[in-house]
Amino acid sequence: MPHRPPLKYVFYFAAPPEKVWDGFLSVESNRIIFAGAEFQADLKPGGALAWVGPGPDGKPMTYVHGKVLRCEPPKVFQYAFAMGQNDKPSRAMIELVPESEATKVTVTHDEWAEDDPTYAACADGWPRILSRLKTLLETGKTFKPH
């Protein structure tokens, strides 16, 4: 089956890799970035992960679910990714490389099914998420999601 092209983003965060790693994986920063969603993960290959938060009716719903593929702190976090009720997982990988006063953050989201309905949402969402996390880690606060 044909695949859509990968989504790839490169950002530079003025923070050490350990702080950026914690920003991506801590419950507290995820709650801030994702408007109250709880990040739940068993951080080992094959471990389940999910972002769960209040739905439109106020009841808990799973926004994203998947499983951990690679977890090598503070360098690589890779996971299978599916939004909501979608049963077509794609693959997201976050790579952190230290530089002199910054961390190079590369996100590659690939292995998309041609008919994955969440591709456009992720193409829009990743730059927003990365910008919010960068702002949070550098200033201690961030802007609200759209």
DSSP file (Angstrom, degrees, kcal/mol; ACC not computed):
  #  RESIDUE AA STRUCTURE BP1 BP2  ACC     N-H-->O    O-->H-N    N-H-->O    O-->H-N    TCO  KAPPA ALPHA  PHI   PSI    X-CA   Y-CA   Z-CA
    1    1 A M              0   0    0      0, 0.0     0, 0.0     0, 0.0     0, 0.0   0.000 360.0 360.0 360.0 136.1    0.0    0.0    0.0
    2    2 A P        -     0   0    0      0, 0.0   112,-1.2     0, 0.0     2,-0.3  -0.289 360.0-144.2 -67.1 152.7    1.4    3.5   -0.9
    3    3 A H  E     -A  113   0A   0    110,-0.2   110,-0.2   111,-0.1   111,-0.1  -0.846  12.3-116.8-116.0 152.6    2.5    5.7    1.9
    4    4 A R  E     -A  112   0A   0    108,-0.8   108,-0.5    -2,-0.3   107,-0.2  -0.465  49.0 -85.7 -77.4 159.1    2.3    9.5    2.3
    5    5 A P        -     0   0    0      0, 0.0    -1,-0.1     0, 0.0     0, 0.0  -0.321  52.4 -96.9 -66.1 151.0    5.6   11.4    2.6
    6    6 A P        -     0   0    0      0, 0.0     2,-0.5     0, 0.0   104,-0.2  -0.280  28.0-128.6 -63.2 150.9    7.1   11.7    6.1
    7    7 A L  E     -B  109   0B   0    102,-2.9   102,-3.2    -3,-0.1     2,-0.4  -0.894  32.9-176.9 -95.2 131.6    6.5   14.8    8.1
    8    8 A K  E     +B  108   0B   0     -2,-0.5     2,-0.4   100,-0.2   100,-0.2  -0.996   9.0 176.8-138.2 132.8    9.9   16.1    9.3
    9    9 A Y  E     -B  107   0B   0     98,-2.4    98,-2.7    -2,-0.4     2,-0.4  -0.991  10.9-164.1-135.1 140.4   10.6   19.1   11.6
   10   10 A V  E     +B  106   0B   0     -2,-0.4     2,-0.3    96,-0.2    96,-0.2  -0.993  16.8 168.0-125.8 125.3   13.9   20.4   13.0
   11   11 A F  E     -B  105   0B   0     94,-2.6    94,-3.2    -2,-0.4     2,-0.5  -0.906  26.9-138.1-128.6 157.7   13.9   22.9   16.0
   12   12 A Y  E     -B  104   0B   0     -2,-0.3     2,-0.4    92,-0.2    92,-0.2  -0.984  17.6-162.7-119.5 122.5   16.6   24.2   18.2
   13   13 A F  E     -B  103   0B   0     90,-2.4    90,-2.4    -2,-0.5     2,-2.1  -0.874  22.3-132.9-105.3 133.8   15.8   24.4   21.9
   14   14 A A  S    S+     0   0    0     -2,-0.4    88,-0.2    88,-0.2    -2,-0.0  -0.494  80.1  85.0 -82.1  69.4   18.0   26.6   24.3
   15   15 A A  S    S-     0   0    0     -2,-2.1    -2,-0.2    88,-0.0   123,-0.1  -0.968  86.0 -92.5-162.2 153.5   18.1   23.8   26.9
   16   16 A P    >>  -     0   0    0      0, 0.0     4,-2.0     0, 0.0     3,-0.7  -0.357  42.7-107.0 -70.8 157.0   20.2   20.6   27.5
   17   17 A P  H 3> S+     0   0    0      0, 0.0     4,-3.1     0, 0.0     5,-0.2   0.843 118.2  57.9 -53.4 -37.6   19.0   17.3   26.0
   18   18 A E  H 3> S+     0   0    0      1,-0.2     4,-2.2     2,-0.2     5,-0.1   0.896 108.3  45.5 -62.6 -39.6   18.0   16.0   29.5
   19   19 A K  H <> S+     0   0    0     -3,-0.7     4,-1.9     2,-0.2    -1,-0.2   0.889 114.3  48.1 -70.7 -39.1   15.6   18.9   30.0
   20   20 A V  H  X S+     0   0    0     -4,-2.0     4,-2.1     2,-0.2    -2,-0.2   0.920 110.7  51.9 -66.5 -43.4   14.2   18.6   26.5
   21   21 A W  H  X S+     0   0    0     -4,-3.1     4,-2.0     1,-0.2    -2,-0.2   0.937 110.5  48.0 -55.5 -48.6   13.8   14.8   27.0
   22   22 A D  H  X S+     0   0    0     -4,-2.2     4,-2.8     1,-0.2     7,-0.3   0.870 107.6  57.1 -62.2 -36.3   11.9   15.5   30.2
   23   23 A G  H  < S+     0   0    0     -4,-1.9    -1,-0.2     1,-0.2    -2,-0.2   0.896 110.4  43.1 -61.5 -40.8    9.8   18.1   28.4
   24   24 A F  H  < S+     0   0    0     -4,-2.1    -1,-0.2     1,-0.1    -2,-0.2   0.852 127.1  29.4 -71.6 -34.1    8.6   15.5   25.9
   25   25 A L  H  < S+     0   0    0     -4,-2.0    -2,-0.2    -5,-0.2    -3,-0.2   0.564  88.8 104.9-111.4  -9.6    8.0   12.8   28.4
   26   26 A S     X  -     0   0    0     -4,-2.8     4,-2.0    -5,-0.2     5,-0.2  -0.482  65.5-134.8 -78.0 146.8    7.0   14.3   31.7
   27   27 A V  H  > S+     0   0    0      1,-0.2     4,-2.2     2,-0.2    12,-0.2   0.901 104.0  54.3 -60.6 -42.0    3.4   14.1   32.8
   28   28 A E  H  > S+     0   0    0      1,-0.2     4,-1.7     2,-0.2    -1,-0.2   0.937 110.2  42.2 -62.9 -49.8    3.6   17.8   33.9
   29   29 A S  H  > S+     0   0    0     -7,-0.3     4,-2.9     1,-0.2     5,-0.2   0.883 113.6  53.2 -68.5 -35.7    4.8   19.3   30.6
   30   30 A N  H  X S+     0   0    0     -4,-2.0     4,-2.8     1,-0.2     7,-0.3   0.896 106.3  53.4 -63.2 -38.9    2.5   17.1   28.6
   31   31 A R  H  <>S+     0   0    0     -4,-2.2     5,-3.5     2,-0.2     6,-0.3   0.893 113.1  44.1 -62.3 -39.4   -0.5   18.3   30.7
   32   32 A I  H ><5S+     0   0    0     -4,-1.7     3,-1.0     3,-0.2    -2,-0.2   0.941 117.7  42.9 -69.8 -48.7    0.5   21.9   29.9
   33   33 A I  H 3<5S+     0   0    0     -4,-2.9    -2,-0.2     1,-0.2    -3,-0.2   0.880 118.1  44.3 -67.7 -38.8    1.2   21.4   26.2
   34   34 A F  T ><5S-     0   0    0     -4,-2.8     3,-1.5     3,-0.2    -1,-0.2  -0.123 114.8-105.0-105.7  37.1   -1.9   19.3   25.5
   35   35 A A  T < 5S-     0   0    0     -3,-1.0    -3,-0.2     1,-0.3    -4,-0.1   0.850  88.6 -33.1  49.8  48.6   -4.5   21.3   27.5
   36   36 A G  T 3 <S+     0   0    0     -5,-3.5    -1,-0.3     1,-0.3    -5,-0.2   0.407  95.2 147.0  94.9  -3.1   -4.8   18.9   30.4
   37   37 A A    <   -     0   0    0     -3,-1.5     2,-0.5    -7,-0.3    -1,-0.3  -0.412  44.9-129.7 -69.5 144.8   -4.2   15.6   28.7
   38   38 A E  E     -C   52   0B   0     14,-4.0    14,-2.6    -2,-0.1     2,-0.6  -0.833  11.5-141.9 -96.9 126.2   -2.5   13.0   30.8
   39   39 A F  E     -C   51   0B   0     -2,-0.5     2,-0.5    12,-0.2    12,-0.2  -0.804  21.7-176.4 -88.9 120.7    0.5   11.2   29.2
   40   40 A Q  E     +C   50   0B   0     10,-3.2    10,-2.5    -2,-0.6     2,-0.3  -0.977  14.0 154.6-120.2 122.4    0.5    7.5   30.2
   41   41 A A  E     -C   49   0B   0     -2,-0.5     2,-0.8     8,-0.2     8,-0.2  -0.993  44.6-147.5-153.5 142.2    3.4    5.4   29.0
   42   42 A D        -     0   0    0      6,-2.3     2,-2.8    -2,-0.3    26,-0.3  -0.914  34.5-145.7-101.4  99.7    5.4    2.3   29.9
   43   43 A L        +     0   0    0     -2,-0.8    28,-0.1     3,-0.1     6,-0.1  -0.276  62.8  90.9 -79.0  60.5    8.7    3.6   28.6
   44   44 A K  S >  S-     0   0    0     -2,-2.8     3,-3.1     4,-0.1    24,-0.3  -0.982  92.1 -75.4-143.5 153.6   10.2    0.3   27.2
   45   45 A P  T 3  S+     0   0    0      0, 0.0    24,-0.2     0, 0.0     3,-0.1  -0.226 123.0  18.0 -52.3 129.3   10.0   -1.2   23.8
   46   46 A G  T 3  S+     0   0    0     22,-3.6    23,-0.1     1,-0.3     2,-0.1   0.241  94.8 135.9  91.7 -11.8    6.5   -2.7   23.3
   47   47 A G    <   -     0   0    0     -3,-3.1    21,-3.3    -5,-0.2    -1,-0.3  -0.386  57.2-113.1 -70.5 146.3    5.1   -0.7   26.2
   48   48 A A  E     - D   0  67B   0     19,-0.2    -6,-2.3    -3,-0.1     2,-0.3  -0.457  33.2-173.7 -77.2 149.8    1.8    1.0   25.7
   49   49 A L  E     +CD  41  66B   0     17,-2.0    17,-2.0    -8,-0.2     2,-0.3  -0.991   8.1 164.0-141.5 152.6    1.4    4.8   25.5
   50   50 A A  E     -CD  40  65B   0    -10,-2.5   -10,-3.2    -2,-0.3     2,-0.5  -0.983  32.5-138.6-161.0 151.1   -1.5    7.1   25.4
   51   51 A W  E     -CD  39  64B   0     13,-2.2    12,-2.7    -2,-0.3    13,-1.2  -0.982  32.5-177.4-111.8 116.9   -2.6   10.7   25.9
   52   52 A V  E     +CD  38  62B   0    -14,-2.6   -14,-4.0    -2,-0.5    10,-0.2  -0.951  13.1 141.8-121.1 132.5   -5.9   10.8   27.7
   53   53 A G  E     - D   0  61B   0      8,-2.5     8,-3.0    -2,-0.4     2,-0.2  -0.909  53.3 -52.9-155.3-178.1   -7.9   13.9   28.5
   54   54 A P  E     - D   0  60B   0      0, 0.0     5,-0.1     0, 0.0   -17,-0.1  -0.449  51.5-148.1 -68.8 131.1  -11.3   15.4   28.8
   55   55 A G    >   -     0   0    0      4,-3.0     3,-2.2    -2,-0.2     6,-0.0  -0.207  39.4 -81.5 -85.4-176.9  -13.5   15.0   25.7
   56   56 A P  T 3  S+     0   0    0      0, 0.0    -1,-0.1     0, 0.0     5,-0.0   0.795 133.8  49.2 -57.4 -29.3  -16.1   17.5   24.4
   57   57 A D  T 3  S-     0   0    0      2,-0.2     0, 0.0     3,-0.0     0, 0.0   0.382 120.2-109.4 -91.6   4.1  -18.6   16.0   26.9
   58   58 A G  S <  S+     0   0    0     -3,-2.2     3,-0.1     1,-0.3    -1,-0.0   0.284  82.1 121.6  87.7 -11.9  -16.1   16.3   29.8
   59   59 A K  S    S-     0   0    0     -5,-0.1    -4,-3.0     1,-0.1    -1,-0.3  -0.565  74.9 -91.3 -84.3 150.1  -15.6   12.5   30.0
   60   60 A P  E     +D   54   0B   0      0, 0.0     2,-0.3     0, 0.0    -1,-0.1  -0.308  50.0 176.7 -61.3 139.9  -12.1   11.1   29.5
   61   61 A M  E     -D   53   0B   0     -8,-3.0    -8,-2.5    -3,-0.1     2,-0.7  -0.982  33.2-114.6-140.8 154.2  -11.2   10.1   26.0
   62   62 A T  E     +D   52   0B   0     -2,-0.3   -10,-0.2   -10,-0.2     3,-0.1  -0.803  27.3 179.7 -90.9 116.6   -8.0    8.8   24.4
   63   63 A Y  E    S+     0   0B   0    -12,-2.7    21,-3.0    -2,-0.7     2,-0.4   0.895  72.5  10.2 -79.8 -43.6   -6.6   11.4   22.0
   64   64 A V  E     +DE  51  83B   0    -13,-1.2   -13,-2.2    19,-0.3     2,-0.3  -0.996  66.7 178.0-139.0 140.6   -3.6    9.3   20.9
   65   65 A H  E     +DE  50  82B   0     17,-2.9    17,-1.7    -2,-0.4     2,-0.3  -0.965  21.4 112.6-138.9 158.3   -2.6    5.7   21.5
   66   66 A G  E     -DE  49  81B   0    -17,-2.0   -17,-2.0    -2,-0.3     2,-0.3  -0.959  50.8 -85.3 174.3-156.7    0.3    3.5   20.5
   67   67 A K  E     -DE  48  80B   0     13,-0.5    13,-2.9    -2,-0.3     2,-0.3  -0.995  35.4-102.7-145.7 152.0    3.3    1.7   21.7
   68   68 A V  E     + E   0  79B   0    -21,-3.3   -22,-3.6   -24,-0.3    11,-0.3  -0.537  32.4 173.7 -73.1 131.7    6.9    2.5   22.4
   69   69 A L  E    S+     0   0B   0      9,-3.1     2,-0.3     1,-0.4    10,-0.2   0.776  71.0   5.8-103.8 -44.2    9.3    1.2   19.7
   70   70 A R  E     + E   0  78B   0      8,-1.9     8,-2.7   -26,-0.1    -1,-0.4  -0.998  55.9 179.3-141.4 139.6   12.6    2.8   21.0
   71   71 A C  E     + E   0  77B   0     -2,-0.3     6,-0.2     6,-0.2    -3,-0.0  -0.817  14.9 156.2-143.2 100.2   13.4    4.6   24.2
   72   72 A E  E >>  - E   0  76B   0      4,-3.3     3,-3.2    -2,-0.3     4,-1.7  -0.740  44.8-116.3-127.2  80.3   17.1    5.7   24.6
   73   73 A P  T 34 S+     0   0    0      0, 0.0   -55,-0.1     0, 0.0    -2,-0.1  -0.297  87.5   3.8 -64.0 145.4   17.2    8.7   27.0
   74   74 A P  T 34 S+     0   0    0      0, 0.0   -53,-0.1     0, 0.0     3,-0.1  -0.583 132.8  46.6 -98.5  51.2   18.1   11.4   26.3
   75   75 A K  T <4 S+     0   0    0     -3,-3.2    21,-2.8     1,-0.3     2,-0.4   0.813 105.4  20.7-116.2 -51.8   18.6   10.7   22.6
   76   76 A V  E  <  +EF  72  95B   0     -4,-1.7    -4,-3.3    19,-0.2     2,-0.4  -0.985  43.8 174.5-136.1 130.5   15.8    8.8   20.8
   77   77 A F  E     +EF  71  94B   0     17,-2.3    17,-3.1    -2,-0.4     2,-0.4  -0.970  15.0 173.3-131.0 118.5   12.1    8.2   21.5
   78   78 A Q  E     +EF  70  93B   0     -8,-2.7    -9,-3.1    -2,-0.4    -8,-1.9  -0.977   4.6 165.2-128.5 138.3   10.2    6.4   18.8
   79   79 A Y  E     -EF  68  92B   0     13,-2.8    13,-2.9    -2,-0.4     2,-0.3  -0.997  40.6-107.2-152.0 153.2    6.7    5.2   19.0
   80   80 A A  E     -EF  67  91B   0    -13,-2.9   -13,-0.5    -2,-0.3     2,-0.4  -0.621  43.5-158.7 -75.8 142.9    3.7    3.9   17.0
   81   81 A F  E     +EF  66  90B   0      9,-2.8     9,-2.9    -2,-0.3     2,-0.3  -0.989  23.1 163.5-135.4 128.4    1.1    6.6   16.8
   82   82 A A  E     -E   65   0B   0    -17,-1.7   -17,-2.9    -2,-0.4     2,-0.4  -0.975  27.2-136.6-144.0 134.5   -2.7    6.6   16.2
   83   83 A M  E >   -E   64   0B   0     -2,-0.3     3,-2.5   -19,-0.2   -19,-0.3  -0.719  57.5 -44.9 -93.0 137.9   -5.2    9.3   16.9
   84   84 A G  T 3  S-     0   0    0    -21,-3.0   -21,-0.0    -2,-0.4   -19,-0.0  -0.131 124.4 -10.9  53.0-127.2   -8.6    8.7   18.5
   85   85 A Q  T 3  S+     0   0    0      2,-0.0    -1,-0.3   -21,-0.0     2,-0.1   0.403  99.1 128.5 -87.0   2.3  -10.4    5.8   16.9
   86   86 A N    <   -     0   0    0     -3,-2.5    30,-0.0     1,-0.1     0, 0.0  -0.362  39.7-169.6 -62.8 132.6   -8.0    5.5   14.0
   87   87 A D        +     0   0    0      1,-0.1    -1,-0.1    -2,-0.1    -3,-0.1   0.172  62.3  92.1-108.7  17.4   -6.7    2.0   13.6
   88   88 A K        -     0   0    0     -5,-0.2    25,-0.2    27,-0.0    -5,-0.2  -0.828  67.4-155.6-111.1  91.8   -3.9    2.9   11.1
   89   89 A P        -     0   0    0      0, 0.0    -7,-0.2     0, 0.0     2,-0.2  -0.366  10.3-170.1 -70.7 145.3   -0.8    3.5   13.2
   90   90 A S  E     -F   81   0B   0     -9,-2.9    -9,-2.8    22,-0.1     2,-0.4  -0.554  25.0-109.4-113.0-173.5    2.0    5.7   11.9
   91   91 A R  E     -FG  80 110B   0     19,-3.2    19,-2.8   -11,-0.2     2,-0.4  -0.981  24.7-168.6-129.0 129.7    5.5    6.1   13.4
   92   92 A A  E     -FG  79 109B   0    -13,-2.9   -13,-2.8    -2,-0.4     2,-0.4  -0.941   4.0-173.0-115.9 138.0    6.9    9.1   15.2
   93   93 A M  E     -FG  78 108B   0     15,-2.2    15,-2.5    -2,-0.4     2,-0.5  -0.995   7.7-164.1-133.5 130.5   10.6    9.5   16.2
   94   94 A I  E     -FG  77 107B   0    -17,-3.1   -17,-2.3    -2,-0.4     2,-0.4  -0.958  10.8-171.3-111.4 123.0   12.1   12.3   18.3
   95   95 A E  E     -FG  76 106B   0     11,-2.7    11,-2.6    -2,-0.5     2,-0.5  -0.964   4.5-162.8-118.9 132.0   15.8   12.6   18.1
   96   96 A L  E     + G   0 105B   0    -21,-2.8     9,-0.2    -2,-0.4    -2,-0.0  -0.958   8.3 179.6-117.1 126.7   17.8   14.9   20.4
   97   97 A V  E     - G   0 104B   0      7,-2.2     7,-3.1    -2,-0.5     2,-0.1  -0.985  25.7-128.4-127.7 121.0   21.4   16.0   19.6
   98   98 A P  E     - G   0 103B   0      0, 0.0     5,-0.2     0, 0.0     2,-0.2  -0.415  27.4-179.0 -69.0 140.9   23.3   18.3   21.9
   99   99 A E        -     0   0    0      3,-3.3     0, 0.0    -2,-0.1     0, 0.0  -0.626  49.0 -76.8-122.0-173.6   25.0   21.4   20.5
  100  100 A S  S    S-     0   0    0      1,-0.2     3,-0.0    -2,-0.2    -1,-0.0   0.936 121.6  -5.4 -56.7 -54.1   27.0   24.1   22.2
  101  101 A E  S    S+     0   0    0    -85,-0.0     2,-0.3    -3,-0.0    -1,-0.2   0.165 131.4  46.6-125.5  17.3   24.2   25.9   23.9
  102  102 A A  S    S-     0   0    0    -88,-0.2    -3,-3.3    -5,-0.0     2,-0.5  -0.908  70.6-119.9-148.3 171.8   21.2   24.2   22.4
  103  103 A T  E     -BG  13  98B   0    -90,-2.4   -90,-2.4    -2,-0.3     2,-0.6  -0.993  24.1-136.7-119.9 126.1   19.6   20.8   21.6
  104  104 A K  E     -BG  12  97B   0     -7,-3.1    -7,-2.2    -2,-0.5     2,-0.6  -0.730  22.1-161.7 -79.9 121.3   18.8   20.0   18.0
  105  105 A V  E     -BG  11  96B   0    -94,-3.2   -94,-2.6    -2,-0.6     2,-0.5  -0.930   9.0-176.1-110.3 116.4   15.3   18.4   18.0
  106  106 A T  E     -BG  10  95B   0    -11,-2.6   -11,-2.7    -2,-0.6     2,-0.5  -0.961   3.6-170.0-115.1 123.5   14.4   16.4   15.0
  107  107 A V  E     -BG   9  94B   0    -98,-2.7   -98,-2.4    -2,-0.5     2,-0.5  -0.957   3.4-176.9-112.1 125.1   10.9   14.9   14.7
  108  108 A T  E     -BG   8  93B   0    -15,-2.5   -15,-2.2    -2,-0.5     2,-0.6  -0.984   2.8-174.1-121.7 120.5   10.2   12.5   11.9
  109  109 A H  E     +BG   7  92B   0   -102,-3.2  -102,-2.9    -2,-0.5   -17,-0.2  -0.947  28.2 140.7-117.2 110.3    6.7   11.2   11.6
  110  110 A D  E     + G   0  91B   0    -19,-2.8   -19,-3.2    -2,-0.6    -2,-0.0  -0.567  26.4  77.2-137.2-165.8    6.4    8.5    8.9
  111  111 A E        +     0   0    0    -21,-0.2     2,-0.3  -107,-0.2    -1,-0.1   0.898  63.1 173.1  57.1  45.1    4.9    5.1    7.8
  112  112 A W  E     -A    4   0A   0   -108,-0.5  -108,-0.8    -3,-0.1     2,-0.2  -0.650  33.0-126.9 -82.3 134.1    1.6    6.8    7.0
  113  113 A A  E >   -A    3   0A   0     -2,-0.3     3,-2.0   -25,-0.2  -110,-0.2  -0.581  26.0-118.7 -71.6 145.5   -1.1    4.8    5.3
  114  114 A E  T 3  S+     0   0    0   -112,-1.2    -1,-0.1     1,-0.3  -111,-0.1   0.828 113.9  42.8 -56.5 -34.2   -2.3    6.6    2.2
  115  115 A D  T 3  S+     0   0    0   -111,-0.0    -1,-0.3     4,-0.0  -112,-0.1   0.145  77.2 138.4-102.5  20.1   -5.8    7.0    3.7
  116  116 A D    X   -     0   0    0     -3,-2.0     3,-1.1     1,-0.2     4,-0.3  -0.531  41.8-156.5 -67.9 118.4   -4.8    7.9    7.2
  117  117 A P  T 3  S+     0   0    0      0, 0.0     4,-0.3     0, 0.0     3,-0.2   0.589  85.3  62.2 -74.1  -8.7   -7.3   10.7    8.2
  118  118 A T  T 3> S+     0   0    0      1,-0.2     4,-2.2     2,-0.1     5,-0.2   0.453  73.2  94.6 -97.3   0.4   -5.0   12.2   10.8
  119  119 A Y  H <> S+     0   0    0     -3,-1.1     4,-2.5     1,-0.2     5,-0.2   0.928  87.5  45.4 -57.5 -49.1   -2.1   13.2    8.4
  120  120 A A  H  > S+     0   0    0     -4,-0.3     4,-1.9     1,-0.2    -1,-0.2   0.890 111.6  52.6 -64.2 -39.4   -3.3   16.8    8.0
  121  121 A A  H  > S+     0   0    0     -4,-0.3     4,-2.5     1,-0.2    -1,-0.2   0.889 112.3  45.5 -63.5 -38.7   -3.9   17.2   11.7
  122  122 A C  H  X S+     0   0    0     -4,-2.2     4,-2.6     2,-0.2    -2,-0.2   0.879 108.2  56.0 -72.7 -37.7   -0.4   16.0   12.5
  123  123 A A  H  < S+     0   0    0     -4,-2.5    -2,-0.2    -5,-0.2    -1,-0.2   0.876 117.7  36.5 -60.6 -36.4    1.1   18.2    9.7
  124  124 A D  H  X S+     0   0    0     -4,-1.9     4,-0.9    -5,-0.2    -2,-0.2   0.846 118.9  51.0 -79.6 -37.5   -0.5   21.2   11.4
  125  125 A G  H  X S+     0   0    0     -4,-2.5     4,-2.9    -5,-0.2     5,-0.2   0.868  95.9  63.7 -75.3 -40.0    0.0   20.0   15.0
  126  126 A W  H  X S+     0   0    0     -4,-2.6     4,-3.0     1,-0.2     5,-0.3   0.922 103.6  46.9 -57.3 -49.9    3.7   19.1   15.2
  127  127 A P  H  > S+     0   0    0      0, 0.0     4,-2.1     0, 0.0    -1,-0.2   0.888 115.2  48.3 -60.5 -35.3    5.0   22.7   14.6
  128  128 A R  H  X S+     0   0    0     -4,-0.9     4,-2.5     2,-0.2    -2,-0.2   0.932 113.4  46.4 -66.5 -46.0    2.5   24.0   17.2
  129  129 A I  H  X S+     0   0    0     -4,-2.9     4,-2.5     2,-0.2     5,-0.2   0.931 114.7  46.9 -62.5 -46.9    3.4   21.3   19.7
  130  130 A L  H  X S+     0   0    0     -4,-3.0     4,-2.6    -5,-0.2    -1,-0.2   0.890 112.9  49.4 -64.7 -39.1    7.2   21.9   19.2
  131  131 A S  H  X S+     0   0    0     -4,-2.1     4,-2.4    -5,-0.3    -1,-0.2   0.911 112.1  48.1 -65.5 -42.3    6.8   25.6   19.4
  132  132 A R  H  X S+     0   0    0     -4,-2.5     4,-2.4     2,-0.2    -2,-0.2   0.907 114.0  46.3 -65.4 -41.7    4.8   25.4   22.6
  133  133 A L  H  X S+     0   0    0     -4,-2.5     4,-2.8     2,-0.2     5,-0.3   0.925 112.0  50.7 -67.5 -43.8    7.3   23.0   24.2
  134  134 A K  H  X S+     0   0    0     -4,-2.6     4,-2.1     1,-0.2     5,-0.2   0.932 112.9  46.4 -57.7 -47.3   10.3   25.1   23.1
  135  135 A T  H  X S+     0   0    0     -4,-2.4     4,-2.4     1,-0.2     6,-0.6   0.916 112.9  50.3 -62.2 -44.0    8.6   28.2   24.7
  136  136 A L  H  X S+     0   0    0     -4,-2.4     4,-2.3     1,-0.2    -2,-0.2   0.932 113.4  44.0 -60.4 -47.9    7.7   26.3   27.9
  137  137 A L  H  < S+     0   0    0     -4,-2.8    -1,-0.2     1,-0.2    -2,-0.2   0.837 119.4  42.4 -69.9 -31.9   11.3   25.0   28.4
  138  138 A E  H  < S+     0   0    0     -4,-2.1    -1,-0.2    -5,-0.3    -2,-0.2   0.785 132.1  18.0 -85.7 -27.5   12.9   28.3   27.6
  139  139 A T  H  < S-     0   0    0     -4,-2.4    -3,-0.2     2,-0.3    -2,-0.2   0.579  95.5-117.1-121.6 -14.6   10.6   30.7   29.5
  140  140 A G  S  < S+     0   0    0     -4,-2.3     2,-0.3    -5,-0.5    -4,-0.2   0.413  91.3  61.1  88.0  -3.1    8.7   28.6   32.0
  141  141 A K        -     0   0    0     -6,-0.6    -2,-0.3    -9,-0.0     2,-0.3  -0.943  62.2-166.2-145.1 168.2    5.3   29.4   30.3
  142  142 A T        -     0   0    0     -2,-0.3     2,-0.2    -3,-0.1   -10,-0.1  -0.891  26.4 -91.6-147.6 178.5    3.7   28.9   26.9
  143  143 A F        -     0   0    0     -2,-0.3    -7,-0.1     1,-0.1    -8,-0.0  -0.600  46.0 -98.1 -95.7 157.0    0.8   29.9   24.8
  144  144 A K        -     0   0    0     -2,-0.2    -1,-0.1     1,-0.1  -111,-0.1  -0.386  41.6-103.9 -73.0 148.0   -2.6   28.2   24.6
  145  145 A P              0   0    0      0, 0.0    -1,-0.1     0, 0.0  -111,-0.0  -0.288 360.0 360.0 -65.5 159.7   -3.3   25.7   21.8
  146  146 A H              0   0    0      0, 0.0    -2,-0.1     0, 0.0   -18,-0.0   0.482 360.0 360.0 -72.9 360.0   -5.6   27.0   19.0
